[in-house]
Amino acid sequence: METIVFFYRSTHGDLSKRKENSRPPFFSKLSCLRSFIRAVDKLSCDYKIFFCNDTPIPNDRLELMGKYGEVINMSHLGNGGSQRFIFKLAKNQRSELIYFAEDDYLYIDTAFVSAVNTMFILNNIDYFTLYDHPDRYKNLRSDPRTKSRIYLTNESHWRVTSSTCMSYGCRTKTFKKDFLKHYIFTIGVDRNDSLAKRIFNRLITMFQYYSWDQSMWHCIQGIKPYYFVFPKRRLISPIPSLASHMEKSTLAPFIEWANISRQGEI
């Protein structure tokens, strides 16, 4: 049985010009994939990778995927649909941990080693992200977690945080219990979803200004406006960051991500 199973969700390129313009100049999905594989390859435990592609993937990336894991073609399911697809795959796993990866993150080499070690040390933690969001240090009054507990492991500090994006890890047994909370928030998030599905999404996000993924995390943790939800899980993020979303305005601080992006072939 694997210690951790990875689900790497990918598309050919950015789906809009706005998205392209938000990227740092050194960004490429090939560099992100290489950094992910380098970090996974540092693990000494058993693992498995599913590369779940929602569009045709360029050959250079596809060859790497085929070399290091199992490639699955999802055939244009969209953002929400592809997310639900991998959630269903994850629900059937028997590993200790699972990790969901988007294709626009860079990872430092020790990211997953540190994360796996941390989850075995901190038995009371349910979910983790490797991304230290810089926006968590702004607009503190509007953050549902105005106070964060800090944990110290043998390798780094970790803080409890209110939300993250859709690249995160957790205990498999916890994910199975929380499956519905993950699943329902992805309904009605795509442009081609029916009006009924989009209305449903507005209802379950309780008409908040948060993005749907933020609402999902608030629900999972039972924080504003989902105070009534139990059990209340904990999500932690590292200080400093072990990975970063490739958006110019929200790169994780204090790390030269351009240098990581320029690292060569595996």
C-alpha positions in Angstrom: 0.0 0.0 0.0 1.3 3.4 -0.9 2.0 6.0 1.7 0.8 8.8 -0.6 -1.1 9.0 -3.9 -0.9 12.1 -6.1 -3.4 13.4 -8.5 -1.9 15.9 -11.0 -4.6 17.7 -12.9 -3.5 19.4 -16.1 -4.6 21.1 -19.3 -2.7 22.1 -22.4 -2.3 25.8 -21.5 -4.0 28.8 -19.9 -7.6 29.0 -20.8 -7.8 32.8 -21.1 -5.7 35.8 -22.1 -6.3 37.3 -18.6 -4.8 34.2 -17.1 -1.8 34.3 -19.4 -1.2 38.0 -18.5 -1.2 37.2 -14.8 1.8 34.8 -15.0 5.4 35.7 -14.1 7.8 35.8 -17.1 9.6 32.6 -16.1 6.4 30.5 -15.9 5.9 27.4 -18.0 3.8 24.3 -17.3 6.8 22.1 -18.2 8.9 23.7 -15.5 6.1 23.2 -13.0 5.8 19.6 -13.9 9.6 19.0 -13.6 9.6 20.7 -10.1 6.7 18.5 -9.0 8.4 15.3 -10.2 11.7 16.3 -8.6 10.0 16.9 -5.3 8.0 13.6 -5.4 11.2 11.7 -6.4 12.8 12.8 -3.1 10.4 10.6 -1.2 11.7 7.4 0.4 8.2 6.0 1.0 6.0 4.3 -1.5 3.9 6.5 -3.8 1.8 6.6 -6.9 1.0 9.4 -9.4 -2.1 9.8 -11.5 -1.7 12.4 -14.2 -5.2 13.5 -15.1 -5.3 15.5 -18.3 -8.5 17.4 -19.4 -7.1 18.4 -22.8 -4.4 17.1 -25.2 -1.0 17.7 -23.6 2.2 18.6 -25.4 4.6 15.7 -26.0 7.4 17.0 -23.8 5.1 17.0 -20.8 3.2 13.8 -21.8 6.5 11.8 -22.1 7.5 12.9 -18.5 4.0 11.9 -17.2 4.2 8.5 -18.8 7.6 7.9 -17.4 6.7 8.7 -13.8 3.0 7.7 -13.4 -0.3 6.7 -14.9 -1.8 9.0 -17.5 -5.6 9.4 -17.6 -7.4 11.4 -20.3 -10.6 13.1 -18.9 -11.8 14.7 -22.3 -12.8 18.3 -21.6 -14.7 18.0 -18.4 -13.9 21.6 -17.4 -12.6 22.9 -14.1 -15.4 21.6 -11.8 -15.9 18.4 -13.8 -12.3 17.4 -13.8 -12.1 18.2 -10.1 -15.0 15.9 -9.4 -13.4 13.2 -11.6 -10.2 13.1 -9.5 -12.2 13.3 -6.2 -14.0 10.1 -7.2 -10.6 8.4 -8.0 -9.2 9.6 -4.6 -12.2 8.2 -2.7 -11.2 4.7 -3.8 -7.5 4.9 -2.6 -6.2 3.0 0.4 -3.1 5.1 1.0 -2.3 7.0 4.2 -2.3 10.4 2.4 -3.5 11.9 -0.9 -2.4 15.1 -2.6 -4.2 17.1 -5.3 -1.9 19.1 -7.6 -2.8 21.8 -10.2 -0.4 22.2 -13.1 0.7 25.8 -12.4 2.7 25.4 -9.2 6.4 25.3 -8.6 7.8 23.1 -5.7 11.0 23.2 -3.9 12.8 19.8 -3.9 12.0 18.9 -0.2 8.4 19.9 -0.4 6.8 16.5 -0.2 9.4 15.0 2.2 8.6 17.8 4.6 4.8 17.5 4.2 4.8 13.7 4.7 7.0 13.9 7.8 4.8 16.7 9.2 1.6 14.8 8.8 3.0 11.8 10.7 4.2 14.1 13.5 1.1 16.3 13.8 -1.6 13.7 14.3 -4.3 16.3 15.0 -3.9 17.9 11.6 -6.3 16.9 8.8 -5.2 18.9 5.7 -2.1 20.7 4.4 -1.1 23.1 1.7 2.5 23.7 0.6 1.7 27.3 -0.4 2.2 30.1 2.0 -0.3 32.6 0.6 1.0 36.2 0.8 -2.6 37.4 0.9 -3.0 35.8 4.3 -0.9 38.6 5.7 -3.3 41.3 4.3 -6.9 42.2 5.1 -6.6 40.3 8.4 -9.9 41.7 9.7 -11.8 39.9 6.9 -10.0 36.6 7.4 -12.2 34.1 9.3 -9.1 33.0 11.2 -7.9 36.2 12.8 -5.6 34.1 15.0 -3.5 31.2 13.8 -1.8 28.5 15.8 1.9 27.9 14.9 3.3 24.4 14.9 7.0 23.6 15.0 8.3 20.3 13.5 11.9 19.1 13.1 12.1 20.9 9.7 9.9 24.0 9.7 7.0 26.0 11.1 3.4 25.5 10.0 0.4 27.7 10.7 -3.3 27.0 10.7 -4.9 28.9 7.8 -8.4 29.6 6.7 -8.2 28.4 3.1 -6.0 27.6 0.1 -6.5 26.8 -3.6 -7.1 23.4 -5.1 -3.5 22.1 -4.6 -3.5 20.4 -1.2 -3.1 17.2 0.7 -4.8 15.3 3.4 -5.3 12.0 5.2 -7.2 9.7 3.0 -9.5 8.5 5.7 -10.4 12.1 6.4 -11.1 12.9 2.7 -13.5 9.9 2.5 -15.4 11.3 5.5 -15.5 14.8 4.0 -16.0 13.7 0.4 -19.4 15.4 -0.1 -18.0 18.7 1.2 -15.4 18.7 -1.5 -17.6 17.5 -4.2 -20.6 19.8 -4.0 -18.7 23.0 -4.1 -17.4 22.1 -7.6 -20.9 22.0 -9.0 -21.9 25.1 -11.0 -18.4 26.6 -11.3 -18.0 26.2 -15.1 -19.3 28.5 -17.8 -21.2 25.8 -19.6 -22.9 24.6 -16.4 -26.7 24.9 -16.4 -28.4 27.8 -14.7 -29.8 25.4 -12.0 -26.2 24.3 -11.2 -25.0 27.9 -11.0 -27.8 28.8 -8.7 -27.0 25.8 -6.5 -23.4 27.0 -6.2 -24.6 30.4 -5.1 -26.8 28.8 -2.5 -24.1 26.6 -1.0 -21.5 29.4 -1.0 -24.2 31.4 0.9 -23.8 34.3 -1.5 -20.5 35.2 0.0 -17.9 37.2 -1.9 -15.4 34.4 -1.5 -14.4 32.2 -4.4 -16.0 28.8 -4.4 -12.8 27.1 -3.3 -12.5 29.5 -0.3 -16.1 28.6 0.6 -15.3 24.9 0.4 -12.4 25.4 2.9 -14.5 27.5 5.2 -17.2 24.7 5.2 -14.6 21.9 5.8 -13.2 23.8 8.8 -16.5 25.0 10.1 -15.6 28.7 10.1 -17.4 31.8 8.9 -20.1 31.5 7.6 -20.3 27.8 8.2 -20.1 27.8 12.0 -22.8 25.1 12.2 -20.6 22.5 10.3 -19.0 19.7 12.3 -16.5 18.2 12.7 -14.2 21.2 12.4 -11.0 20.2 10.5 -7.6 22.0 10.5 -5.7 23.1 7.4 -2.0 24.1 7.8 0.5 25.8 5.5 4.3 26.1 5.9 6.4 29.0 6.8 8.3 29.7 4.6 6.5 28.3 1.6 7.3 24.9 0.0 5.5 25.7 -3.2 3.9 28.6 -5.0 1.0 29.3 -7.3 2.4 30.9 -10.5 0.5 34.2 -10.3 2.6 37.4 -10.4 0.7 39.1 -7.7 0.6 36.2 -5.2 4.0 34.5 -5.4 5.0 33.0 -2.1 7.6 35.3 -0.4 11.3 35.0 0.2 12.0 32.3 -2.4 13.6 32.9 -5.9 11.0 31.0 -7.9 12.7 32.0 -11.1 15.7 30.0 -10.2 13.5 26.9 -9.4 11.8 27.4 -12.7 15.1 27.4 -14.6 16.3 24.1 -13.2 17.0 21.7 -16.0 15.8 18.3 -17.1 15.2 15.6 -14.6 
